[in-house]
Amino acid sequence: MSSIQPCVVTTTKTIVSFTVVCENITLFQSATFRVDSFDADGNMVNRQYLTMTNEQYLAWKNDDSYVLDFVAASLGYTINSSAL
């Protein structure tokens, strides 16, 4: 094996699904979510953390689809309605 200087290689992956885990809630103020995004083979492509502002948190109420919509909008994803 030959040693080389570090070389940047860009890889493009297609994300087809994501999961959401609530990492932290500050009651009446905010919530932080861990979002894992996956390719078609089920390999995790990306992990991000998103925090709802106070206004977003208060709008959440008890509808978890609000969280999915919040994540999708934040990351530029479009949810397939047939998958829900």
PAFIPA-55341 format. One record per residue: x, y, z of N, C-alpha, C, O in turn. Coordinates in nm, 3 decimals, padded with zeros to 5 digits. Example, Ala and Ser with C-alpha at 12.3 -4.5 7.8 and 13.67 -1.06 7.14 Angstrom:
! PAFIPA-55341
ATOM, nxx, nyy, nzz, caxx, cayy, cazz, cxx, cyy, czz, oxx, oyy, ozz
ATOM, 01.319, -00.569, 00.780, 01.230, -00.450, 00.780, 01.320, -00.330, 00.780, 01.424, -00.332, 00.846 .
ATOM, 01.285, -00.225, 00.708, 01.367, -00.106, 00.714, 01.290, 00.003, 00.787, 01.341, 00.114, 00.804 .
! end
This chain:
! PAFIPA-55341
ATOM, nxx, nyy, nzz, caxx, cayy, cazz, cxx, cyy, czz, oxx, oyy, ozz
ATOM, 00.085, -00.117, 00.000, 00.000, 00.000, 00.000, 00.089, 00.123, 00.000, 00.188, 00.129, 00.074 .
ATOM, 00.055, 00.221, -00.082, 00.132, 00.346, -00.091, 00.066, 00.455, -00.008, -00.056, 00.472, -00.012 .
ATOM, 00.146, 00.526, 00.065, 00.096, 00.636, 00.147, 00.083, 00.761, 00.060, 00.170, 00.789, -00.023 .
ATOM, -00.025, 00.838, 00.080, -00.048, 00.962, 00.006, -00.085, 01.073, 00.102, -00.118, 01.048, 00.218 .
ATOM, -00.081, 01.195, 00.055, -00.130, 01.309, 00.131, -00.282, 01.296, 00.139, -00.344, 01.244, 00.046 .
ATOM, -00.345, 01.343, 00.247, -00.491, 01.335, 00.258, -00.560, 01.398, 00.136, -00.520, 01.504, 00.088 .
ATOM, -00.662, 01.332, 00.089, -00.736, 01.375, -00.029, -00.885, 01.371, 00.005, -00.934, 01.270, 00.055 .
ATOM, -00.956, 01.479, -00.021, -01.099, 01.487, 00.008, -01.177, 01.416, -00.103, -01.158, 01.444, -00.221 .
ATOM, -01.265, 01.324, -00.063, -01.350, 01.253, -00.157, -01.494, 01.279, -00.116, -01.532, 01.254, -00.002 .
ATOM, -01.574, 01.330, -00.208, -01.714, 01.359, -00.181, -01.801, 01.244, -00.228, -01.789, 01.199, -00.342 .
ATOM, -01.888, 01.196, -00.139, -01.978, 01.086, -00.171, -02.121, 01.136, -00.161, -02.156, 01.205, -00.065 .
ATOM, -02.204, 01.101, -00.257, -02.345, 01.138, -00.253, -02.427, 01.016, -00.215, -02.413, 00.910, -00.275 .
ATOM, -02.512, 01.032, -00.116, -02.602, 00.926, -00.071, -02.745, 00.975, -00.086, -02.772, 01.094, -00.071 .
ATOM, -02.835, 00.884, -00.116, -02.977, 00.918, -00.126, -03.046, 00.875, 00.003, -03.043, 00.758, 00.041 .
ATOM, -03.107, 00.970, 00.070, -03.178, 00.944, 00.195, -03.322, 00.908, 00.162, -03.389, 00.978, 00.087 .
ATOM, -03.370, 00.797, 00.221, -03.507, 00.752, 00.193, -03.594, 00.744, 00.318, -03.715, 00.725, 00.308 .
ATOM, -03.533, 00.757, 00.438, -03.613, 00.751, 00.560, -03.536, 00.816, 00.674, -03.416, 00.842, 00.665 .
ATOM, -03.608, 00.842, 00.783, -03.544, 00.897, 00.902, -03.618, 00.852, 01.027, -03.736, 00.817, 01.022 .
ATOM, -03.546, 00.854, 01.138, -03.606, 00.826, 01.268, -03.584, 00.948, 01.357, -03.492, 01.027, 01.336 .
ATOM, -03.671, 00.962, 01.456, -03.664, 01.076, 01.547, -03.671, 01.025, 01.690, -03.758, 00.945, 01.725 .
ATOM, -03.578, 01.072, 01.772, -03.579, 01.040, 01.915, -03.573, 01.171, 01.991, -03.489, 01.257, 01.963 .
ATOM, -03.663, 01.188, 02.086, -03.660, 01.308, 02.169, -03.548, 01.291, 02.271, -03.552, 01.202, 02.356 .
ATOM, -03.447, 01.377, 02.262, -03.330, 01.369, 02.350, -03.350, 01.450, 02.478, -03.298, 01.414, 02.583 .
ATOM, -03.424, 01.561, 02.468, -03.438, 01.648, 02.584, -03.564, 01.732, 02.571, -03.597, 01.782, 02.464 .
ATOM, -03.634, 01.746, 02.683, -03.748, 01.838, 02.689, -03.727, 01.929, 02.809, -03.699, 01.883, 02.920 .
ATOM, -03.741, 02.058, 02.784, -03.747, 02.155, 02.892, -03.893, 02.197, 02.896, -03.939, 02.271, 02.808 .
ATOM, -03.965, 02.151, 02.997, -04.109, 02.172, 03.002, -04.148, 02.317, 02.979, -04.088, 02.409, 03.034 .
ATOM, -04.250, 02.334, 02.895, -04.306, 02.465, 02.861, -04.209, 02.555, 02.784, -04.237, 02.673, 02.766 .
ATOM, -04.094, 02.499, 02.736, -03.996, 02.584, 02.669, -03.947, 02.529, 02.536, -03.960, 02.596, 02.434 .
ATOM, -03.890, 02.408, 02.535, -03.828, 02.359, 02.412, -03.811, 02.208, 02.416, -03.830, 02.144, 02.520 .
ATOM, -03.775, 02.153, 02.301, -03.746, 02.010, 02.290, -03.635, 01.993, 02.188, -03.630, 02.062, 02.087 .
ATOM, -03.545, 01.899, 02.216, -03.436, 01.868, 02.125, -03.451, 01.724, 02.077, -03.475, 01.633, 02.156 .
ATOM, -03.436, 01.705, 01.946, -03.455, 01.573, 01.885, -03.328, 01.528, 01.813, -03.258, 01.608, 01.750 .
ATOM, -03.300, 01.398, 01.824, -03.194, 01.337, 01.743, -03.259, 01.279, 01.619, -03.355, 01.201, 01.630 .
ATOM, -03.210, 01.315, 01.503, -03.266, 01.268, 01.376, -03.159, 01.187, 01.303, -03.054, 01.240, 01.268 .
ATOM, -03.187, 01.059, 01.281, -03.099, 00.972, 01.204, -03.162, 00.950, 01.067, -03.279, 00.913, 01.057 .
ATOM, -03.084, 00.973, 00.962, -03.132, 00.958, 00.824, -03.065, 00.835, 00.763, -02.948, 00.808, 00.788 .
ATOM, -03.142, 00.760, 00.680, -03.097, 00.631, 00.628, -03.110, 00.623, 00.477, -03.197, 00.687, 00.417 .
ATOM, -03.022, 00.543, 00.415, -03.033, 00.516, 00.272, -03.123, 00.395, 00.249, -03.177, 00.340, 00.344 .
ATOM, -03.141, 00.355, 00.124, -03.232, 00.246, 00.089, -03.190, 00.111, 00.146, -03.273, 00.021, 00.161 .
ATOM, -03.062, 00.097, 00.180, -03.012, -00.029, 00.238, -03.021, -00.029, 00.391, -02.980, -00.125, 00.455 .
ATOM, -03.074, 00.079, 00.448, -03.088, 00.087, 00.594, -02.962, 00.135, 00.664, -02.954, 00.129, 00.786 .
ATOM, -02.864, 00.183, 00.588, -02.742, 00.236, 00.647, -02.764, 00.381, 00.691, -02.819, 00.462, 00.616 .
ATOM, -02.720, 00.412, 00.813, -02.733, 00.549, 00.860, -02.637, 00.638, 00.780, -02.517, 00.610, 00.772 .
ATOM, -02.691, 00.744, 00.723, -02.614, 00.836, 00.639, -02.576, 00.961, 00.717, -02.471, 01.021, 00.694 .
ATOM, -02.664, 01.001, 00.810, -02.643, 01.128, 00.878, -02.713, 01.127, 01.013, -02.816, 01.061, 01.031 .
ATOM, -02.657, 01.200, 01.108, -02.720, 01.222, 01.239, -02.715, 01.371, 01.266, -02.609, 01.434, 01.258 .
ATOM, -02.832, 01.427, 01.299, -02.841, 01.569, 01.329, -02.926, 01.589, 01.454, -03.006, 01.503, 01.491 .
ATOM, -02.908, 01.703, 01.517, -02.988, 01.740, 01.633, -03.064, 01.867, 01.600, -03.007, 01.965, 01.550 .
ATOM, -03.194, 01.865, 01.627, -03.279, 01.981, 01.601, -03.348, 02.021, 01.731, -03.391, 01.937, 01.809 .
ATOM, -03.358, 02.152, 01.752, -03.425, 02.203, 01.871, -03.544, 02.287, 01.830, -03.533, 02.377, 01.747 .
ATOM, -03.659, 02.258, 01.890, -03.779, 02.339, 01.870, -03.768, 02.464, 01.955, -03.729, 02.459, 02.072 .
ATOM, -03.804, 02.576, 01.895, -03.811, 02.700, 01.971, -03.932, 02.693, 02.065, -04.013, 02.600, 02.057 .
ATOM, -03.942, 02.790, 02.153, -04.055, 02.794, 02.246, -04.187, 02.796, 02.172, -04.280, 02.724, 02.209 .
ATOM, -04.197, 02.877, 02.068, -04.321, 02.887, 01.990, -04.356, 02.752, 01.925, -04.472, 02.709, 01.928 .
ATOM, -04.256, 02.687, 01.866, -04.279, 02.556, 01.803, -04.317, 02.451, 01.908, -04.408, 02.371, 01.886 .
ATOM, -04.248, 02.453, 02.021, -04.277, 02.357, 02.128, -04.421, 02.371, 02.177, -04.491, 02.271, 02.195 .
ATOM, -04.465, 02.493, 02.199, -04.601, 02.515, 02.247, -04.706, 02.474, 02.143, -04.816, 02.435, 02.181 .
ATOM, -04.673, 02.482, 02.015, -04.765, 02.440, 01.909, -04.772, 02.288, 01.895, -04.867, 02.236, 01.836 .
ATOM, -04.674, 02.216, 01.948, -04.667, 02.071, 01.937, -04.790, 02.004, 01.998, -04.849, 01.916, 01.936 .
ATOM, -04.828, 02.045, 02.115, -04.940, 01.986, 02.190, -04.919, 01.836, 02.204, -04.814, 01.795, 02.252 .
ATOM, -05.016, 01.752, 02.163, -05.000, 01.607, 02.179, -05.001, 01.533, 02.046, -05.029, 01.413, 02.042 .
ATOM, -04.972, 01.603, 01.937, -04.976, 01.544, 01.802, -04.834, 01.518, 01.754, -04.765, 01.610, 01.710 .
ATOM, -04.790, 01.392, 01.761, -04.653, 01.359, 01.723, -04.625, 01.377, 01.574, -04.509, 01.388, 01.534 .
ATOM, -04.729, 01.380, 01.490, -04.706, 01.408, 01.349, -04.652, 01.550, 01.330, -04.586, 01.579, 01.231 .
ATOM, -04.679, 01.637, 01.426, -04.623, 01.773, 01.425, -04.470, 01.766, 01.429, -04.402, 01.843, 01.362 .
ATOM, -04.417, 01.672, 01.509, -04.271, 01.655, 01.520, -04.214, 01.608, 01.387, -04.112, 01.660, 01.342 .
ATOM, -04.280, 01.510, 01.322, -04.232, 01.463, 01.192, -04.233, 01.575, 01.089, -04.139, 01.589, 01.011 .
ATOM, -04.339, 01.655, 01.090, -04.348, 01.768, 00.997, -04.240, 01.872, 01.027, -04.181, 01.930, 00.935 .
ATOM, -04.215, 01.896, 01.156, -04.109, 01.990, 01.197, -03.973, 01.944, 01.147, -03.896, 02.023, 01.092 .
ATOM, -03.944, 01.816, 01.166, -03.815, 01.760, 01.121, -03.803, 01.768, 00.969, -03.702, 01.815, 00.916 .
ATOM, -03.907, 01.723, 00.899, -03.904, 01.724, 00.753, -03.883, 01.866, 00.700, -03.802, 01.887, 00.610 .
ATOM, -03.955, 01.962, 00.754, -03.942, 02.100, 00.709, -03.802, 02.155, 00.740, -03.744, 02.228, 00.660 .
ATOM, -03.749, 02.121, 00.856, -03.618, 02.170, 00.897, -03.506, 02.117, 00.808, -03.408, 02.186, 00.783 .
ATOM, -03.522, 01.992, 00.761, -03.416, 01.928, 00.684, -03.443, 01.927, 00.532, -03.361, 01.878, 00.455 .
ATOM, -03.557, 01.981, 00.492, -03.589, 01.986, 00.349, -03.637, 01.853, 00.294, -03.626, 01.828, 00.174 .
ATOM, -03.691, 01.767, 00.380, -03.743, 01.639, 00.339, -03.891, 01.652, 00.306, -03.958, 01.743, 00.355 .
ATOM, -03.943, 01.561, 00.223, -04.086, 01.551, 00.194, -04.132, 01.414, 00.239, -04.081, 01.312, 00.192 .
ATOM, -04.228, 01.410, 00.330, -04.279, 01.283, 00.382, -04.375, 01.221, 00.282, -04.464, 01.288, 00.230 .
ATOM, -04.355, 01.092, 00.254, -04.449, 01.017, 00.169, -04.573, 00.989, 00.251, -04.567, 00.916, 00.350 .
ATOM, -04.686, 01.045, 00.211, -04.810, 01.026, 00.287, -04.853, 00.880, 00.288, -04.920, 00.837, 00.382 .
ATOM, -04.816, 00.802, 00.186, -04.853, 00.661, 00.181, -04.778, 00.579, 00.285, -04.819, 00.468, 00.318 .
ATOM, -04.667, 00.633, 00.337, -04.586, 00.560, 00.434, -04.636, 00.578, 00.576, -04.592, 00.507, 00.666 .
ATOM, -04.727, 00.672, 00.599, -04.777, 00.699, 00.736, -04.887, 00.607, 00.773, -04.940, 00.616, 00.884 .
! end
